[in-house]
Amino acid sequence: MTINLETKTGKAYKAMVLEGQSLTESQARKRFSIGNLRAEVSRLRQAGFAIYANKRTAGNGVTVTEYRHGKPSRALVAAGYKAMALGIV
């Protein structure tokens, strides 16, 4: 699958996958005009990228979700193979 780097999904892809950055909703809104980062993350996950969500507390005490690209766990890979064997995917 080819991802157009000019789209909002492409901008999130470039930041997280190609450049190894973590993104929060606020950062995505300010830097890339992405209003719903969860939707872009969902698209990337459906394209096969292991995007993880980590909750952390910001300096002002607010809990934020930070998204990052990572290596898929062994269990996740096994679940994918099982789904393929069952004909789900």
Buried (B, 14 or more C-beta within 10 A) or exposed (E): EEBEEEEBBBBBBBBBBEEEBBBBBEBBBEEBEBEEBEEBBEBBEEBEBBBBEEEEEEEEEEEBBBBBBEEBEEEEEEEBEEEEEEEEE
